Amino acid sequence: MLRTIERVEAGSTVYANEASCWDIFHTRFKTKRINHSVQYADEVVCTNQAESFFSRLRRADIGTHHHDSGKYLHQYAREMAWREDYRRHPNGDQFLMIVGATMAHPVSENWKGYWQRAA
């Protein structure tokens, strides 16, 4: 969880449910919590957008990627975050962004020859 804290921008407000794993955020950030056993949203706190994202990530695991490896989960999640951020852009623009990023990026040490490695 510490790596997650390091990625949150200073001054951010963190919205979370009452799970104890989120307690560490109280040390550095303004944190607003919602108790799902009582309600799912109030006038201030709502985690529906995050829960919707995680739902789509699980669906991608089942329907697109077919059982993601935990070792690469962060990369699958980054892909889904990119899809979420650019979902309203035209497909042609998305294609050009992907091709441009692919052509500009060096060969990936993580993905190069992954199918040749032992499981």
C-alpha positions in Angstrom: 0.0 0.0 0.0 3.0 2.3 0.6 3.7 2.4 -3.2 0.1 3.5 -3.7 0.5 6.4 -1.3 3.6 7.6 -3.1 1.5 7.9 -6.3 -1.2 10.1 -4.9 -0.7 13.7 -5.5 0.0 15.9 -2.5 -3.1 17.8 -1.4 -5.5 15.2 -2.9 -8.7 14.1 -1.1 -8.9 10.3 -1.0 -12.4 8.7 -1.1 -12.7 5.2 0.2 -14.9 2.7 1.9 -14.4 1.6 5.5 -12.0 -1.2 4.8 -9.0 -1.0 7.2 -6.5 -1.1 4.3 -7.3 2.5 3.6 -6.5 3.8 7.1 -2.9 4.6 6.2 -4.1 7.3 3.9 -5.3 9.3 6.9 -1.7 10.1 7.8 -1.0 12.1 4.6 -4.3 13.1 3.0 -7.7 14.4 3.6 -9.7 11.2 3.6 -13.5 10.8 3.2 -15.0 7.4 4.0 -18.3 5.7 3.3 -19.6 2.7 5.3 -21.2 0.4 2.7 -23.1 -1.5 5.3 -25.1 1.7 6.0 -25.2 3.4 2.6 -23.4 3.6 -0.7 -23.3 7.4 -1.1 -24.1 10.5 0.8 -23.9 14.2 -0.1 -20.1 14.2 0.1 -18.7 10.7 -0.3 -19.3 8.3 -3.2 -17.0 5.5 -4.4 -19.2 4.4 -7.4 -16.7 5.6 -10.0 -13.9 3.5 -8.5 -16.1 0.5 -8.0 -17.3 0.8 -11.7 -13.6 0.9 -12.8 -12.8 -2.2 -10.8 -15.8 -4.0 -12.2 -14.7 -3.2 -15.8 -11.2 -4.4 -14.8 -12.6 -7.7 -13.6 -14.7 -8.0 -16.8 -11.6 -7.5 -18.9 -9.9 -10.3 -17.0 -12.7 -12.6 -17.8 -13.6 -11.5 -21.3 -10.6 -10.0 -22.9 -7.4 -11.1 -21.2 -8.7 -14.5 -19.8 -7.2 -14.7 -16.3 -4.5 -12.0 -15.9 -1.3 -13.0 -14.2 -0.9 -11.3 -10.9 2.7 -10.4 -11.9 1.3 -8.2 -14.7 -1.9 -7.0 -13.0 -0.5 -3.4 -12.7 0.0 -3.3 -16.5 -3.5 -4.6 -17.2 -4.9 -2.0 -14.8 -2.9 0.8 -16.5 -4.4 -0.3 -19.9 -7.9 -0.1 -18.4 -7.1 3.3 -16.9 -6.0 4.5 -20.3 -9.2 3.2 -21.9 -11.2 4.9 -19.2 -9.4 8.2 -19.7 -9.8 8.2 -23.5 -13.1 6.4 -23.9 -14.8 9.5 -25.4 -12.1 10.2 -28.0 -12.7 9.0 -31.5 -11.4 5.6 -32.4 -9.1 7.0 -35.0 -7.5 9.4 -32.5 -7.0 6.5 -30.0 -5.4 4.4 -32.8 -3.0 7.2 -33.6 -2.1 7.7 -29.9 -1.4 4.0 -29.5 0.7 3.7 -32.7 2.6 6.9 -31.8 3.4 5.6 -28.3 4.4 2.2 -29.7 6.8 3.7 -32.3 8.4 6.1 -29.7 8.9 3.5 -27.0 12.0 1.2 -26.8 11.6 -2.5 -26.8 9.9 -3.6 -23.6 12.0 -5.8 -21.3 8.8 -7.0 -19.6 7.0 -8.1 -22.7 9.8 -9.0 -25.1 9.7 -12.8 -25.7 7.2 -13.4 -22.8 5.7 -16.3 -24.7 9.1 -18.0 -24.7 9.6 -17.9 -21.0 8.8 -20.9 -18.7 5.7 -20.4 -16.7 
